[in-house]
């Protein structure tokens, strides 16, 4: 009886100190209404030509950015080290269909560890010059000239490993 009581007390002490990782779920739905006004013309050989004003109104996905959903999480390992993950998938806002049928989390699926040595990333991520995802280095100056929403295959690299060195700050003299 005493052994089971001691075991229960020790288990209860440890249960209060355990913590769960911080996990965040997020998403963006981007759909816009597009109105176009123009003039259409047609010519028929030997008869002449005709023109007419054309108006169209439609719902278009990704007018500002790509629609996506995902989750990310962080766990503090102690001694200044953290481990994190990011899983993100694109989808069509008009239909709800996944952007890529053959793979889940097609935009980013990374696991990374951060410490005094910097950050080490592993998994599917944006290429270094695309600035898509967690590892882009060059800001919005790099990548395709169109937005990620209108680019059919925003560059990602699968099964990649990347490191980012820590930020060094110089102390200013007092």
Secondary structure, DSSP 4 states (H G I P E B T S, - for coil): -HHHHHHHHHHHHHHHH--PPEEEEEEE--EEEEEEEEEEEEEETTTEEEEEEEEEEEEEE-SSS--EEEEEEEEEEETTEEEEEEEEEEB-TTT--BS-TT-SS-SEEEEEEEETTEEEEEEEEE-TTT--TT---SGGGSS-SS-TTT-TT--EEEEEEEEEPPPP-PPPP-
